[in-house]
Amino acid sequence: MLKYSQSTPTAKLTHHPNSASALFASSEKRNLILCLVLVVATLAVYNVVNQNGFVNYDDDVYVTANRHVQAGLSWETIRWAFGSFDAANWHPLTWISHAADFQLFKLNPAGHHYMNVLLHCANVVLLFLLFVQATQRTWPSLATAAIFALHPLNVESVAWVAERKNVLSMLFLLLALWAYQRYVSKPNIARYGAVFLLFACGLMAKPQVITLPFLLLLWDYWPLHRLQFGATRGGDRMRLGWLVLEKVPLLALSAGSAIVTIAAQQSGGAVRSAIEYPFSVRIENAVAAYFDYIGRLLRPVRLAPMYPHPGESLLAWQIGLAALFVIAVSVLVVRFRERRYLVVGWLWFLGALVPMIGLVQVGQQATADRYMYLPMIGLLFILCWGSANWAGERKTRVFSLLAAAAIILVALGALTYRQVGYWHDSETLWTHAAAVTKDNYVAHVNLGETFLTQERTEEAAAHFRAAVQIRPGDPAAHLNLGTCERRQKNYAPALQEDQAVLRLTSDKGLRTYALVNLGSDYRHLKDYARARESYGAALQVNPETARAFVGLGLLAEKAAAFDEAAKNYTRAVELEPSDVGYLLLSRALQASGQTASSQSALESAQRISPDFDRAQQAVRDMLAE
C-alpha cells in the first residue's frame, strides 16, 4: 500500500495511474465530469416531461391564447413585452423567451417543456461551479447541486410551462452571483456593471430575485469572508457599512422593481385587500409558511400546484408551534455562529422568501412549491455543509457517506419522476391536487374547467358547486357555473352567476370574462341594449377582448347593420384568428355586398380550421340564437 509522507521520494509517487484517477487528477476535468453527471441525472428524471401537454393554469395566458407571444420574435412583440402589465406582472424577458419558444416549436408542448428543463440543467451546473469556486469544497457543492437538481419541490418550476419565469430569473441571479465573484477578485466598474446588468435581467424575468443585494451581503460573510464585524476597511475585509454602500446601485434596482411590480399587480387586480386578508392573518400565515416550507423540503410528498390560503382558520397552537420552531432555529444559528454557513443558510432562506411570504398577498395561495426555488439553496447550505463537517469531525467512512447520499438522491429522483407525471394534463394535475389537499376550491374550479372543455358539463358543474360550497365568495367558481347554466340554456341563472362575479372580484381578467358572458346572457334574453352595454364595458376593461367584438357583431347582424358587423368581426379575428370568427366575417361581408372579401375570409377559415363542419355548425347556432 502506497503511503504518502514527507520522506516519500517524489519519484515513488509517479506511478502510472489508471484512466479514472487521471481524469480526477485535474480539478477542471473532475468538475467537468461532475457537471456532466449532474446534467445526465437531471435529464433522466425530467425526460418524461416531453410527454406532457399544456395545462389550464396560466399556460393559456403565457402561450396558448396569447396572440403577442404567438406572433413570434419581432420588434412589435419586444415592444409589447416591455410595455405590458399582462398577467399582473412586468417581466419582459419572460414574454420574449415564450415568443422565442413559439417561433421554434409553435404549439408543440414538448419544446416549451424541454426549454424549461434545459434552463434548470443550466442552473444546476452554475450552482455547482459557483459553490466550488467560492468554497473550494467539491463534494458539499456537488451534494447541494444534486439535491437542487432532483428535489420534487422544484418540479412545479420546471414542469409548468407558465413558470418559465422562475427558471429564467434564477439563471440570471446565478450569473450575477458569478459576476460578483469576479468583481470581488478584481474590483472595477466593468465587472460591477456586469453584476448590475445581470441583476436587471433577472428582475425583468421575475422579480423574485429582488433580494439579491441582501444575498450578496450574506455571500460576503460566507463563503467570501469579506465581511468582518469590527474590522477596519483594508485588505480583503470590510465593515458592513462599506459593503452596504457598495450595493447601493443594486438596492436602487430592487426599489425600482418593487414599485413596478406593485403597480403591475394592482393593475391586474392581483393584490388582495386588507379586508379579505387582514395584516394579522398575513403575519400568522407567514410564520406558518416558513414551517411548512421546511417540512416540504424534508418530506416532499403530497405536493400540489395550489395550497389555498387558510384565512383566519389557522389554530393558535399551529401558529405557536411554527413560531417556536423558527425562533429555536434562529437561536441555535446564533449560538453556533462561528460556523458561518449556518448563519448564511438560515438568513438566505428567511430573506429570499420575504417577497413571496404573503405580507403583500398576491393571489389565493398560502404557499407555493415554486417559491422555494431560490430560498431552498439556503437550507441546502445548512444540510450539506453541516453533514460534511459532521462527517469530517467523526472521520466517517467515505463509503458510508456515499451510500447515504446515493439513497437520498435516488429517493428524491423517484419522487420527482412521479411528480412530473402529475403535470401530464389538466385532469391528472387537478385530480391529484384535490386528493392531496383539503378543501382545495381552486383544484375543483380548474378540474371543472377541464371538464367544460371536454363537453362534460354535468361533471364540471358538480366541481364548481363543490368549490362554491368550500368558498362561497370565489368568483371563478361562479363564473364557470354561469357557463354551465348557459350551455344548458338556463340564461336567467347564468345571468345571476355572472353578476355575482362582478360583485366579488376586482381582477381584470375575471371581470372581462364576466362582462362578455353577461352580454351573451342579455342577448339570449333579447335585452339587446344591456347586451351592447355589457360588451362595451368589457372592452373598457380590456380593449383587446375578441369575444366582445364577436358579441357586438352578432348584435349588429340582428339589426341588419352588416357593415358594422363586419367591422367588429374583423377586429375579432385580428385579435384572435379563429375559424368561427372568419366564417362570421365572411357572412357579414357577403351580406354587405363585398363578395371578394367574403371569399377571402372563407378561405382563411378553411385554412386554419381543425374541423370545418363543426365550425359551420357553431356559426349557424350563434346566428339562430
Secondary structure, DSSP 4 states (H G I P E B T S, - for coil): -----TTS-HHHH-----HHHHHHHSHHHHHHHHHHHHHHHHHHHHGGGGG----TTTHIIIIIT-TTGGG-SSHHHHHHHHH--GGG---HHHHHHHHHHHHHHTT-HHHHHHHHHHHHHHHHHHHHHHHHHHH--HHHHHHHHHHHHH-GGGHHHHH-GGGHHHHHHHHHHHHHHHHHHHHHHS--HHHHHHHHHHHHHHHTT-GGGGGHHHHHHHHHHTTS--B-TTPPSBTTBB-HHHHHHHTHHHHHHHHHHHHHHHHHHHHTT-BPPTTTS-HHHHHHHHHHHHHHHHHHHHS--S--S-EE--TT---HHHHHHHHHHHHHHHHHHHHTTTSHHHHHHHHHHHHHHGGGSSSS-BSSEEE-GGGGTTTHHHHHIIIIIHHHHHHHHTT--HHHHHHHHHHHHHHHHHHHHHHHHHTSSHHHHHHHHHHHSSS-HHHHHHHHHHHHHTT-HHHHHHHHHHHHHH-TT-HHHHHHHHHHHHHTT-HHHHHHHHHHHHHH---HHHHHHHHHHHHHHHHHTT-HHHHHHHHHHHHHH-TT-HHHHHHHHHHHHHTT-HHHHHHHHHHHHHHS--HHHHHHHHHHHHHTT-HHHHHHHHHHHHHH-S-HHHHHHHHHHHHH-
